[in-house]
């Protein structure tokens, strides 16, 4: 049979080993938590940098697009003015007043032109449908 003294000694030794192992586990857990915290901070910094980079790239692309659109608008406006000036001097005197108006106020002319084109298209399609 086992001696009670040796059992107590073995139990005490097991308790000491469990206490040491628990201490090592605690230290390991703290170390891993520290590493995870550092990794989290690193990932947050990288995400912030990437967000900033994406925003600046998008802003640059937007500015480039605005510049290109402005340039295209100016070019079309200047071409229209040149064409209008060329027409203005070639047409008879009674037509010059509407041409000047069209050069000074292009939006109403575009609206009237679109309305006229829609009216002509409606008449043409109406006649085709009436024949069938």
C-alpha positions as CSV (number, residue, x, y, z in Angstrom):
1,X,0.0,0.0,0.0
2,X,1.0,3.5,-0.5
3,X,2.2,5.6,2.4
4,X,0.2,8.6,3.3
5,X,3.4,10.7,3.6
6,X,4.5,10.0,0.1
7,X,1.0,10.8,-1.3
8,X,1.1,14.2,0.5
9,X,4.5,14.9,-0.8
10,X,3.4,13.9,-4.4
11,X,0.3,16.1,-4.1
12,X,2.4,19.1,-2.9
13,X,4.9,18.5,-5.8
14,X,2.0,18.4,-8.3
15,X,0.6,21.7,-6.9
16,X,3.9,23.4,-7.3
17,X,4.2,22.1,-10.9
18,X,0.7,23.3,-11.7
19,X,1.5,26.7,-10.2
20,X,4.7,27.0,-12.3
21,X,2.9,25.9,-15.4
22,X,0.0,28.4,-14.7
23,X,2.6,31.2,-14.4
24,X,4.2,30.3,-17.7
25,X,0.8,30.1,-19.4
26,X,-0.1,33.5,-18.0
27,X,3.2,35.0,-19.3
28,X,2.7,33.4,-22.7
29,X,-0.9,34.7,-22.9
30,X,0.3,38.2,-22.0
31,X,3.0,38.0,-24.7
32,X,0.6,36.9,-27.3
33,X,-1.9,39.6,-26.3
34,X,0.9,42.2,-26.7
35,X,1.8,40.8,-30.2
36,X,-1.8,40.9,-31.2
37,X,-2.2,44.5,-30.0
38,X,0.9,45.5,-32.0
39,X,-0.3,43.7,-35.1
40,X,-3.8,45.4,-34.7
41,X,-2.1,48.8,-34.4
42,X,0.0,48.1,-37.5
43,X,-3.0,47.0,-39.5
44,X,-4.9,50.1,-38.5
45,X,-2.0,52.3,-39.6
46,X,-1.8,50.5,-42.9
47,X,-5.6,50.8,-43.5
48,X,-5.4,54.5,-42.7
49,X,-2.6,55.0,-45.2
50,X,-4.4,53.1,-47.9
51,X,-7.6,55.1,-47.3
52,X,-5.7,58.3,-47.6
53,X,-4.0,57.1,-50.8
54,X,-7.3,56.0,-52.4
55,X,-8.9,59.3,-51.5
56,X,-6.1,61.3,-53.0
57,X,-6.0,59.2,-56.1
58,X,-9.8,59.6,-56.6
59,X,-9.5,63.4,-56.1
60,X,-6.7,63.6,-58.7
61,X,-8.8,61.6,-61.1
62,X,-11.8,63.9,-60.5
63,X,-9.7,67.0,-61.0
64,X,-8.3,65.6,-64.3
65,X,-11.8,64.8,-65.5
66,X,-13.1,68.3,-64.6
67,X,-10.1,69.9,-66.4
68,X,-10.8,67.8,-69.5
69,X,-14.5,68.6,-69.5
70,X,-13.8,72.3,-69.1
71,X,-11.3,72.2,-71.9
72,X,-13.8,70.4,-74.2
73,X,-16.5,72.9,-73.3
74,X,-14.3,75.8,-74.1
75,X,-13.2,74.2,-77.4
76,X,-16.8,73.6,-78.5
77,X,-17.8,77.1,-77.5
78,X,-15.0,78.7,-79.5
79,X,-15.8,76.5,-82.6
80,X,-19.4,77.5,-82.4
81,X,-18.5,81.1,-82.2
82,X,-16.2,80.8,-85.2
83,X,-18.9,79.1,-87.2
84,X,-21.5,81.7,-86.2
85,X,-19.2,84.5,-87.2
86,X,-18.6,82.9,-90.5
87,X,-22.3,82.4,-91.1
88,X,-23.2,85.9,-89.8
89,X,-21.3,87.7,-92.6
90,X,-22.5,85.4,-95.4
91,X,-26.3,85.5,-94.7
92,X,-28.6,88.3,-95.9
93,X,-29.2,91.2,-93.5
94,X,-32.7,90.1,-92.3
95,X,-31.3,86.8,-91.0
96,X,-28.3,88.3,-89.2
97,X,-30.4,89.4,-86.2
98,X,-31.5,85.8,-85.4
99,X,-27.9,84.5,-86.0
100,X,-26.5,87.1,-83.5
101,X,-29.2,86.1,-81.0
102,X,-28.2,82.4,-81.4
103,X,-24.6,83.3,-80.9
104,X,-25.3,85.2,-77.7
105,X,-27.9,82.8,-76.3
106,X,-27.1,79.2,-77.4
107,X,-29.3,77.4,-74.8
108,X,-32.7,78.7,-76.1
109,X,-31.6,77.9,-79.7
110,X,-30.7,74.4,-78.7
111,X,-34.0,73.9,-76.9
112,X,-35.9,75.3,-79.9
113,X,-33.9,73.2,-82.3
114,X,-34.6,70.0,-80.3
115,X,-38.3,70.8,-80.1
116,X,-38.3,71.4,-83.9
117,X,-36.5,68.1,-84.5
118,X,-39.0,66.2,-82.3
119,X,-41.9,67.8,-84.1
120,X,-40.5,66.8,-87.5
121,X,-39.9,63.3,-86.3
122,X,-43.5,63.1,-84.9
123,X,-44.9,64.3,-88.3
124,X,-42.8,61.8,-90.2
125,X,-43.7,58.8,-88.0
126,X,-47.3,59.9,-87.8
127,X,-47.5,59.8,-91.6
128,X,-45.9,56.4,-91.8
129,X,-48.3,55.0,-89.2
130,X,-51.3,56.6,-91.0
131,X,-50.4,54.8,-94.2
132,X,-50.4,51.3,-92.5
